C-alpha cells in the first residue's frame, strides 16, 4: 500500500489529518527497519570478513617473520 493510499484510507475512516500524516510517516520509517533475515545475512557477512582478515593477518605476520629471519642470516 502506498503512503498516499494509506493516508486516504485513514482520512476516509475519520482519522484527523495530522494524525493520519503522522501515521503515514511512522509506517514509512518502519519500512527501513532491518528484518531478522537482514541481521542474519549481516552476521554471516561479518563472520566471512573476520575469517579473511585473520588469514591476511597470519600471512602478513608469517611474511614479516620470514623477512626478519632472512635479514638476520644476511648480517
N, C-alpha and C positions, 0 to 999 in steps of 0.2 A: 504494500500500500504506500502510495506516495505521501509526502508531507502535506500536500495540498488536499488530497483526498481525505486524509485523517483529520485535517483542520475542518474541512467542510462537514464531515460526519459528526464531529464534536459540536459544531455550531448547530447543525440540524437536530442534535439531541438536546439542545437547550443549554449547553455549557457557555459560560461567559467568554467573550472573545479573548480577553487577556489570559484566562486560564487555559483556553484551547491553544493559544500561541505558546505558552509555557510548556504544555504537554507535548506539543509537536517538537519543540526544541529539545526536550528531555529524551524523547524517543530517538531523535536524530543523533544525540550524543551516545546513547546506549548501543547504537549500531557500530560504534568504534571500539567497543569493549572486546577484549580478547576472549575467545572461547577456550574450553578445555583442550580442544584439538590444537588450537594455535599455540597454547602453552606447551603441550606435549611435543609438538614439532620444534619449538624453540629449544626445549631441553635436549632433544636429540641432536639438534644442530650444534648446540654448545658443547655437548659431550664429544662430538666428532672434532670440533675445533680444538678442544682440550687435548685430545689424542694426537692430533697433528702437531700441536705446539710442543708437547712432551717429546715427540720424535725429533723435531727440529732442535730442541734444546740438547737432547742426548747427542745428536750428530755434531752440533757445534762444539759441545764440551769435549767430545772424542777428538775432534779436529784440533782443538787448542792443545790438548794433552799430547797428541802426535807431533804437532809443531814444536812444542816445548822440548820433547824428547829429541827431536831432530836437531834443534839448535844446541842442546847440551852435548850431543855427540860431535858436533862440528867444532865446539870450542874446547 
